[in-house]
């Protein structure tokens, strides 16, 4: 009987508690849903206005996080933890120091992400080299930046590492230069070879002309050859032909043309001298 009386006495309290918990859970789920939808909506609008996927994704992510944080404060008030919230705010100074010391790497990466988002040393799709790691930028998150390497690996680099180390962006302005060296036999018609190389390299698909026209010049007097360097530019925004294919086609085009014109491109020559007129042993 006492148990039934206790249950009957506490049932309104229990019922009220379950109701409050259900409302709090519903509000939290609604906040999460709103945060996700607002993140998608804001990202689309920002991309249209700024034409910058990287910054748009980053700002939308920050807004979504702030919405969830505000929702958590509302949930705390609904379930009667207003005092806890006030206590947390009152002890923000000490808490900030303790949390900041314990999570200094996370805070550093977050602040670095904000700086990178607004400074924009790279965009989504750019080819970069970060601390010796090369790949294509996929996204910038609150903590790290994701790139995909040439062999298909996904690498997550902390934003603090990016900010504190040299960063090479190969495609930020849309142009990238490649080069290769050809060795001509001594005694060849060098100027004719240079003119032929210039003519052939310009007709390779993907090689730019005009202000970014190919250049050919002598760079070195080798042991067996006169070395000529060939440089050309490609448009990194034009992805119908990959850079590797353009370079391969350029080398083959030039070599084929030189061979047809009768130019000799010897390998390294080693000269053997007979010391003191002694016969050389061949076996």
PyMOL commands that set and color helices and strands:
alter all, ss='L'
color gray80, all
select helices_A, chain A and resi 2-50+53-78+82-90+92-102+104-119+159-164+190-201+210-212+243-260+275-277
alter helices_A, ss='H'
color red, helices_A
select strands_A, chain A and resi 127-130+133-140+144-148+154-158+167-169+175-185+215-221+225-235
alter strands_A, ss='S'
color yellow, strands_A
deselect
rebuild
show_as cartoon
